[in-house]
Amino acid sequence: MFTVRHNVPRFCAGMTFFVVLLFVHKVQSEITVQKVGDPIFDVVDTHLFSAPTDIFPALFPDHFPRAPHVDFTTEFTRGLQQNGIADQNLFQIADFTAPSAVHLGYVIVPGVDAPQGTTQDGDSIGIIPNAILPISISGDVFRDGVLFEQNAFGLNLPPIDGFDGRSHFVVENWENSDFAPPGLPTLAGDYQYVLKIRDTANAGFDMVGTFSVVPEPSNMSLMVPILFILGLFRHTLFASVDVFIRRTH
C-alpha cells in the first residue's frame, strides 16, 4: 500500500537523479453523516477498510454467538483493532477485488434523547425503541460520478420480541469487483457509497463514504531522468439479531 505524499521541492545541483514518480492521483476519503429530520438514534464509529467479505463474524465475537456486552459506540473500532485491520483512504485494485472488498462500517446507537428500556444488553438503558423499527438502509455505489451499481445496499433493521427495543446495531456495507458494470476497463477511480438510513417516521441520516482505488504499483508509470527532484506527485445477509452486513443480492 502506498500513500500520496506532498514533498517540499528540493534543488539538487551537480547530480542526475533517476526518479520513480508514483501514479498521479488525487486521493479522496471522507465519511459524511447528515441528519434528516429528528431521529432519536445516532450513527457513530464509522470506518472505511478493506477485508475479505466474510470478515464480519471475526470482528464481533459478542454477536457470534450473541452475548450481553457494553461499549457499543466503539465496538467497530475494537473489532478492527483486534483483527489488525486499519482504516484506509486509498486502496489498490486487489483490495477491491473478490474475495476482498472495501467496507463501510458503522454502529447505530440510541441518541441522547432516546428513551430507556429493556434490551438484550441490559435493563433501564438507552434504547432504539421498537416503535421506530425497522430502520431501513438503502444505497447506491458511484465511480467517478457515474453509477457503478444501483440498489447495491438494502436491508431492514427489525424490532425485537420480548424487549422494549435494541441497544444498538452493528452494520457494514461492502462492494467489490463482482458487481462491476460489464465492460468496465479498470476498477481504478474515485468511489462513493451513498446511503439513506431511515426509521418508520422517515427520520434518520444520509451517509456518504468516499474513497479512491488505484492501480497496483507494478502498473505505475516510470519517468525519465531529471535534474530537479520535485517530490512525489501528487450483499445483504442477516447475520445476527442486531448485526447486519452488506447487500441485497
ZAVO-133334 format. One record per residue (C-alpha): residue number from 1; x, y, z. Coordinates in steps of 0.02 Angstrom, whole numbers, plus 50000, padded with zeros to 5 digits. Layout:
! residues N
+-----+-------+-------+-------+
: num :    c1 :    c2 :    c3 :
+-----+-------+-------+-------+
: NUM :     X :     Y :     Z :
...
+-----+-------+-------+-------+
***
This chain:
! residues 249
+-----+-------+-------+-------+
: num :    c1 :    c2 :    c3 :
+-----+-------+-------+-------+
:   1 : 50000 : 50000 : 50000 :
:   2 : 50065 : 50173 : 49962 :
:   3 : 50009 : 50345 : 50010 :
:   4 : 50022 : 50503 : 49908 :
:   5 : 50145 : 50622 : 49989 :
:   6 : 50167 : 50808 : 49958 :
:   7 : 50352 : 50849 : 49973 :
:   8 : 50439 : 51017 : 49978 :
:   9 : 50535 : 51041 : 49813 :
:  10 : 50723 : 51021 : 49834 :
:  11 : 50861 : 51081 : 49716 :
:  12 : 50997 : 50954 : 49681 :
:  13 : 51147 : 51026 : 49589 :
:  14 : 51284 : 50931 : 49501 :
:  15 : 51195 : 50764 : 49502 :
:  16 : 51072 : 50672 : 49392 :
:  17 : 50935 : 50578 : 49481 :
:  18 : 50826 : 50441 : 49413 :
:  19 : 50660 : 50466 : 49498 :
:  20 : 50514 : 50348 : 49503 :
:  21 : 50355 : 50450 : 49512 :
:  22 : 50203 : 50366 : 49584 :
:  23 : 50039 : 50363 : 49492 :
:  24 : 49964 : 50537 : 49498 :
:  25 : 49800 : 50529 : 49590 :
:  26 : 49703 : 50649 : 49698 :
:  27 : 49654 : 50547 : 49849 :
:  28 : 49477 : 50565 : 49910 :
:  29 : 49425 : 50495 : 50077 :
:  30 : 49284 : 50552 : 50186 :
:  31 : 49133 : 50485 : 50279 :
:  32 : 48995 : 50613 : 50299 :
:  33 : 48839 : 50585 : 50405 :
:  34 : 48700 : 50713 : 50388 :
:  35 : 48545 : 50713 : 50498 :
:  36 : 48374 : 50707 : 50415 :
:  37 : 48226 : 50757 : 50523 :
:  38 : 48237 : 50725 : 50709 :
:  39 : 48295 : 50545 : 50737 :
:  40 : 48314 : 50477 : 50913 :
:  41 : 48456 : 50364 : 50858 :
:  42 : 48631 : 50407 : 50801 :
:  43 : 48763 : 50339 : 50680 :
:  44 : 48937 : 50325 : 50758 :
:  45 : 49105 : 50236 : 50744 :
:  46 : 49116 : 50247 : 50554 :
:  47 : 49256 : 50161 : 50457 :
:  48 : 49317 : 50125 : 50281 :
:  49 : 49430 : 49973 : 50264 :
:  50 : 49473 : 49826 : 50153 :
:  51 : 49449 : 49647 : 50209 :
:  52 : 49377 : 49482 : 50146 :
:  53 : 49189 : 49484 : 50128 :
:  54 : 49170 : 49352 : 50265 :
:  55 : 49267 : 49451 : 50398 :
:  56 : 49112 : 49508 : 50492 :
:  57 : 49095 : 49369 : 50623 :
:  58 : 49278 : 49387 : 50670 :
:  59 : 49253 : 49572 : 50708 :
:  60 : 49112 : 49545 : 50833 :
:  61 : 49136 : 49394 : 50948 :
:  62 : 48999 : 49459 : 51064 :
:  63 : 48874 : 49434 : 50922 :
:  64 : 48934 : 49263 : 50863 :
:  65 : 48859 : 49192 : 50971 :
:  66 : 48758 : 49335 : 51048 :
:  67 : 48811 : 49384 : 51224 :
:  68 : 48768 : 49537 : 51329 :
:  69 : 48900 : 49672 : 51316 :
:  70 : 48931 : 49860 : 51332 :
:  71 : 49033 : 49999 : 51248 :
:  72 : 48930 : 49996 : 51090 :
:  73 : 48994 : 50163 : 51024 :
:  74 : 49170 : 50094 : 50996 :
:  75 : 49125 : 49915 : 50951 :
:  76 : 49180 : 49928 : 50769 :
:  77 : 49344 : 50011 : 50816 :
:  78 : 49385 : 49870 : 50938 :
:  79 : 49342 : 49736 : 50811 :
:  80 : 49456 : 49810 : 50680 :
:  81 : 49599 : 49833 : 50804 :
:  82 : 49585 : 49655 : 50868 :
:  83 : 49599 : 49591 : 50689 :
:  84 : 49741 : 49705 : 50638 :
:  85 : 49635 : 49799 : 50509 :
:  86 : 49669 : 49983 : 50482 :
:  87 : 49558 : 50120 : 50413 :
:  88 : 49618 : 50175 : 50242 :
:  89 : 49585 : 50312 : 50118 :
:  90 : 49673 : 50237 : 49968 :
:  91 : 49650 : 50059 : 49906 :
:  92 : 49737 : 49957 : 49773 :
:  93 : 49634 : 49860 : 49646 :
:  94 : 49671 : 49699 : 49740 :
:  95 : 49586 : 49772 : 49894 :
:  96 : 49427 : 49795 : 49790 :
:  97 : 49436 : 49626 : 49703 :
:  98 : 49340 : 49473 : 49765 :
:  99 : 49356 : 49390 : 49887 :
: 100 : 49407 : 49557 : 49964 :
: 101 : 49301 : 49714 : 49964 :
: 102 : 49300 : 49893 : 50027 :
: 103 : 49185 : 49900 : 50178 :
: 104 : 49093 : 50047 : 50255 :
: 105 : 49060 : 50001 : 50436 :
: 106 : 48965 : 50091 : 50574 :
: 107 : 48862 : 50071 : 50732 :
: 108 : 48684 : 50133 : 50756 :
: 109 : 48652 : 50179 : 50939 :
: 110 : 48518 : 50268 : 51041 :
: 111 : 48529 : 50458 : 51032 :
: 112 : 48540 : 50574 : 51180 :
: 113 : 48350 : 50596 : 51180 :
: 114 : 48311 : 50411 : 51164 :
: 115 : 48201 : 50329 : 51296 :
: 116 : 48263 : 50197 : 51416 :
: 117 : 48201 : 50020 : 51424 :
: 118 : 48247 : 49836 : 51415 :
: 119 : 48366 : 49762 : 51286 :
: 120 : 48470 : 49607 : 51261 :
: 121 : 48615 : 49700 : 51341 :
: 122 : 48528 : 49761 : 51499 :
: 123 : 48379 : 49846 : 51579 :
: 124 : 48348 : 50033 : 51602 :
: 125 : 48473 : 50084 : 51469 :
: 126 : 48453 : 50192 : 51315 :
: 127 : 48359 : 50102 : 51177 :
: 128 : 48312 : 50114 : 50995 :
: 129 : 48128 : 50081 : 51030 :
: 130 : 48030 : 49951 : 50934 :
: 131 : 47905 : 50087 : 50888 :
: 132 : 48026 : 50166 : 50763 :
: 133 : 48089 : 50000 : 50693 :
: 134 : 48126 : 49937 : 50565 :
: 135 : 48262 : 50058 : 50516 :
: 136 : 48286 : 50042 : 50328 :
: 137 : 48455 : 50061 : 50244 :
: 138 : 48468 : 50082 : 50055 :
: 139 : 48604 : 50144 : 49940 :
: 140 : 48697 : 50151 : 49777 :
: 141 : 48881 : 50147 : 49727 :
: 142 : 48958 : 50277 : 49611 :
: 143 : 49127 : 50278 : 49524 :
: 144 : 49197 : 50442 : 49456 :
: 145 : 49024 : 50517 : 49474 :
: 146 : 48941 : 50381 : 49368 :
: 147 : 48826 : 50246 : 49437 :
: 148 : 48928 : 50088 : 49471 :
: 149 : 48789 : 49984 : 49550 :
: 150 : 48610 : 50036 : 49584 :
: 151 : 48524 : 49971 : 49741 :
: 152 : 48686 : 49892 : 49799 :
: 153 : 48635 : 49907 : 49981 :
: 154 : 48466 : 49867 : 50056 :
: 155 : 48410 : 49798 : 50222 :
: 156 : 48288 : 49825 : 50366 :
: 157 : 48345 : 49826 : 50547 :
: 158 : 48197 : 49745 : 50635 :
: 159 : 48116 : 49763 : 50806 :
: 160 : 48140 : 49627 : 50935 :
: 161 : 48015 : 49523 : 51032 :
: 162 : 48025 : 49515 : 51221 :
: 163 : 48116 : 49682 : 51244 :
: 164 : 48073 : 49866 : 51231 :
: 165 : 48198 : 49893 : 51091 :
: 166 : 48376 : 49875 : 51031 :
: 167 : 48533 : 49932 : 51119 :
: 168 : 48624 : 49953 : 50953 :
: 169 : 48651 : 49885 : 50778 :
: 170 : 48821 : 49846 : 50702 :
: 171 : 48811 : 49866 : 50514 :
: 172 : 48927 : 49858 : 50366 :
: 173 : 48904 : 49884 : 50179 :
: 174 : 49032 : 49821 : 50055 :
: 175 : 49063 : 49823 : 49869 :
: 176 : 49191 : 49739 : 49756 :
: 177 : 49235 : 49683 : 49579 :
: 178 : 49096 : 49553 : 49573 :
: 179 : 48969 : 49692 : 49545 :
: 180 : 49063 : 49798 : 49419 :
: 181 : 48968 : 49852 : 49263 :
: 182 : 49004 : 49741 : 49111 :
: 183 : 49148 : 49803 : 49004 :
: 184 : 49222 : 49918 : 49136 :
: 185 : 49404 : 49941 : 49081 :
: 186 : 49476 : 49965 : 49256 :
: 187 : 49419 : 49966 : 49436 :
: 188 : 49528 : 50117 : 49473 :
: 189 : 49433 : 50276 : 49514 :
: 190 : 49350 : 50381 : 49648 :
: 191 : 49205 : 50293 : 49732 :
: 192 : 49057 : 50344 : 49837 :
: 193 : 48941 : 50235 : 49940 :
: 194 : 48782 : 50340 : 49953 :
: 195 : 48663 : 50277 : 50089 :
: 196 : 48495 : 50327 : 50161 :
: 197 : 48457 : 50271 : 50339 :
: 198 : 48277 : 50299 : 50395 :
: 199 : 48161 : 50247 : 50536 :
: 200 : 47973 : 50220 : 50518 :
: 201 : 47943 : 50409 : 50537 :
: 202 : 48065 : 50441 : 50393 :
: 203 : 48191 : 50520 : 50510 :
: 204 : 48372 : 50468 : 50504 :
: 205 : 48532 : 50505 : 50413 :
: 206 : 48610 : 50520 : 50241 :
: 207 : 48784 : 50443 : 50238 :
: 208 : 48917 : 50454 : 50103 :
: 209 : 49081 : 50358 : 50107 :
: 210 : 49210 : 50421 : 49982 :
: 211 : 49374 : 50335 : 49939 :
: 212 : 49494 : 50301 : 49795 :
: 213 : 49552 : 50141 : 49709 :
: 214 : 49717 : 50150 : 49615 :
: 215 : 49817 : 50030 : 49504 :
: 216 : 49945 : 49912 : 49579 :
: 217 : 50121 : 49986 : 49598 :
: 218 : 50188 : 49874 : 49458 :
: 219 : 50071 : 49962 : 49337 :
: 220 : 50126 : 50138 : 49379 :
: 221 : 50224 : 50245 : 49257 :
: 222 : 50411 : 50274 : 49260 :
: 223 : 50478 : 50446 : 49216 :
: 224 : 50641 : 50498 : 49127 :
: 225 : 50793 : 50565 : 49224 :
: 226 : 50775 : 50741 : 49290 :
: 227 : 50894 : 50866 : 49370 :
: 228 : 50772 : 50931 : 49497 :
: 229 : 50678 : 50823 : 49621 :
: 230 : 50506 : 50898 : 49637 :
: 231 : 50444 : 50765 : 49758 :
: 232 : 50317 : 50628 : 49733 :
: 233 : 50169 : 50687 : 49630 :
: 234 : 50044 : 50703 : 49675 :
: 235 : 48765 : 49583 : 49987 :
: 236 : 48629 : 49598 : 50124 :
: 237 : 48647 : 49446 : 50234 :
: 238 : 48556 : 49430 : 50400 :
: 239 : 48698 : 49382 : 50516 :
: 240 : 48627 : 49400 : 50691 :
: 241 : 48483 : 49486 : 50780 :
: 242 : 48574 : 49652 : 50782 :
: 243 : 48721 : 49629 : 50664 :
: 244 : 48692 : 49656 : 50479 :
: 245 : 48804 : 49652 : 50327 :
: 246 : 48810 : 49712 : 50153 :
: 247 : 48694 : 49679 : 50012 :
: 248 : 48526 : 49650 : 49933 :
: 249 : 48596 : 49511 : 49823 :
+-----+-------+-------+-------+
***
